[in-house]
């Protein structure tokens, strides 16, 4: 039978068109003995190899009739399309990248006659698929946020390091002097540098999280996923928010400490407000620790 189909293919492609006579010959050859997978694939090859304008109307009817018979009149799943048949049909249609008019007629006929209609055969037209490809490609716009965060992070690291160097210079300048003001000045300088480092860390976490969520997973050749800290293993927006929230909380704590150094406590109410602030910070740290411990103890699925 394979030799007969090859000879038939040569005779059909001799003039590059499928006429009414060719279709009659095809019908006589293919429908004799029923449609098997070889004949069905041969029909797809004929349809996809000839220009749509050079295919006779009768070939469209033959194609729809034969493929529908192959899928719906088999012994394994009569009257319905099983998973293997659906995958085969989807692969044959998707081979050329789009569903043509004849494919759409076939799908419409199967939808009417079949008991079921698998979801994978709900083929989208080229305009919908083109828009979805464009929409999916828009995720690369987030790379601007990744690049901007990285640059801002490097600038903050450099700026904070310069503050540390300035603090060291002040330390050696006032070395040996017993002045409380100098100590407070050094503490304020180093605390400000820590504040900058923490915010730079936030930007790094943000850039890595956005890159992994929208562009691609970070998987260096010399690293494995388990070697990264848990706060850098970001798989969802919630993970990103949680990681950022913890670092931002530390920034607020450092900022509170920095401002508390510059406040002059002249009354009991000032000390009371300081105590309330410390209590609230302690509560925030406790809740963060409890939430983090609960998440860590959750079983992995």
N, C-alpha and C positions, 0 to 999 in steps of 0.2 A: 504493500500500500504506500510506503514511503517513496518508492520509485515512481509510482503513479502520480503522487502529489507533486513531486519535483518536475516531472514532465509537464503536468498540467500548469504549473507555475511558469515554466518557460514559454509555453504557448500563450498564456494570458498576458505576459509581460512583453510579448513580441512587439506590440504596437503602443505599449504604455497606457492603455485604456481598457476598461472593463465594459464591454458592450452587452446588449440584451442576450445575444447568442452565447457570449462567454458565461453569463450568469446562468443560463439554462444548462450549459455543460457542467458548471460548478454544482448546481442543484442536483443534477443526475448523479454526479460522482460522489458528492459528500453525503447526501441523504440516504444513499444505498447502504443498508446495514446499520443505520443509526449514527449519531454524532458521538465520537469519542474525543479525548483530550487532544490527540494529534490533529484531528480535523478542525477542532475549535481553534487551536493555536494557528493552524494554517489560514483560517479565515481572518484572524486578527492580522496576520502577516500580510495578506492580500489587501485588506482595508487600509493598513497603515503605510503601505508601500506605494499606493497609487494616489494621485492628486484627487482631491474631493470633487473637482469639476469633471473628472474623467471617469467617475464611477456611475454606472447606470442605477436608476431608482430601484430596479428589481434586486440588485445586489444588497442594498440596504435592508430590504425586506427579508432576503435570504439570511443575512447576517444576524438580524434580530431573532428570526425564527430558529435558526440553528443553534445559536449560543443559548437561547432560552431553553431549548429542548435539552441541550447538554447539561445545564445546571438544574433543571426542574424534573427531568424524567429519568434520573439515574436511580439505581437500586438502593443506594445507601441512604439518601435523603430525598425521597420523592415528594415533589410539590413544595420544597423549601430549599433555601440556600444555607448550607452548613458553613462552618468557619473556614475550612480549607478551600471551599469553592469561592467564598467571599474574598479571601486573601489572593487567590489566583486571579480573579476578575479585577480586583483593585490593582494588582501588579501589572496586568496587561494594559489597563487604561492609563496607569501612571507612568508607563514606560516612556511615553513620548512627552510627558509633562503636563498634559491637559486632556480633558474629555471633549471630543469633537461631537458634532451633531448626531452621528450614528451611535456613538457611545451613549449619549443622552437618551436616544430613542430606546436603546436596549435597556437602560436602567429604568426608564418609565414603564416599559413592558414587564420587566421583572417585578416592579413595585405593584403592578396590577394583578399579576398572576401568582406570585409567590405567597405562601402562607406567612412567611416572615421576610423582613428586609433588614439585614445587618447595618449597623450604624456606620461602619467603615465604607459603605458604598454610597453614603450621602456626600457625593463628590462636589466640591465647591468649584464655581466657575473661575476663570482666569482673573477676572477683575477683583473678586473677593480675595483670592489667594495673593494677588499682587499687592493689594492694600495691606493684607496681614503681614506680608514680607516687609513692606515699608514700615509698618507700625512696629514690628519686632526689631527692625534695624535702628529705630529711634533710641533704643537703649544705649547706643554708643554715645549719645549726647551727654550721658552721665559721666563720661570720661573727663569732661571739662571740670566737673566737681571733684573728681579724683585728682586730677593734675593740680587744680587750684589749692586743694587741701594739702597736698604734698609740699607745694612751694611755700604756703603759709606756715606749715609745720617746720620746715627747715629754717625759715626766717626767725621763727620764735625760738628755736633751739639756739641759734646763733646769738640772738638778743639776750636770752637768759644766760648763756655762757659769758657774754660780755658783762652782765650784772655780777656774776660770780667773780670774774676777774677784778671788777671794780671793788667788790667787797674785800678781796684779798689785798688789794692795794691800800684800802683804808685801814685794814688790820695792821699791816706793816708800818703805815704812817703813824697810827696811834699806839703802836706797840710800846708797852711799858707804862702808859698813862692809865691811871685808875679813875676812869670817868664812866659813870653809869650811862650817860647819854651816848657815848661812843658804842657801848655794847648794844643799846637799843637800835642805834643806826645800823650796825652790822646785821643784827637779827632781821630788821625790816628789809634790808637789801637782799639777804639770802632767801627770805620768805617770798619776796617778789619774784626772784628767779625760779623758785619752786613752782609758783603760780604759773609762770610762763611755760615751764617744762610740762606741767600737767595739761595745760591747754594744747600744747603741741602734740602731746600724746592723744588727746581727744581727736585732733585732726587726722592723725595717722590711723586711728581705729576707724574713723569715719570713711577715709579714703579706701582702706582695705575692705571695709564692709560693703560700700557701694560697688566697688569693683567686683567682689565675689557675688553679690546679689544680682547685678544687672549685666555684667560683661562676661566674666569667666572665673572659674575656680583657681585659686592660687595654689599651685602644686609644683614647687621647684624640684629639680631632679635629685638634689642631695638632701631633700627633706621629706618627711612623711607627715600626714595629717595629725597623728597622735603626738608628734613632737612639739606642736604649737600649744601655747597656753589656752586654757578653756575659754578665756575671754576674747581670744582671737579666732575661735571657731564659730563663725557667723553663718547661719543657714536660713535666717529669716529676718524680717524687719524688727520683730520683737527682740531677737538676740542683739541686733545692732543698737536698739534703744536701751536695752539693759546694760550693755557694755559702756555706752556713752553716759548713761545715767550715773553709774558708779564713779566714773572719773570726774564728771561734772560735780558730783557731791563732794569729792575730795577738793576740787577747786574752791567750792563755796566754803569749805571748812578752813582751808588755808587763807582765803580772803578774809574770813571772820577773824582768824587769829592775827592777820596783818593789821586789820582795822582796830582790833582790841589793843594793840600796842600803841596806837596813836591817840587813844581816848584818854582824857584826863578824868579820873574818878574823883569827883568833888562831893558826892553825896551818897547816902545809903541806897537811893533809888538806882544810881548808876551801877553799883555793885549788884543790885537785884536784877537789873536787866541783863548784866553780864552772866549771872548765874542761870537765868532763864534761857539765854542763848546757848550756853553750854549744855543745858538739859535737853533742849530741842535737838542739838547736834548729836548728842549721845543716843537719843531716841531714833534719829534717822539712821545712824550707824547700826544700831541694834536691828531695826527692821530690814536694812539691807543685808545684814549677816544672816538673819533668819530666812529671808527669801532666797539668798544664794545657797544656803545649806539645804533647803527644801528642794530646790531645783537640782542640786548635785546628787541627792539621794533618790531622785525619781528613776525608775527602771528604764533602761534603754530599749526602744522598740526596734 
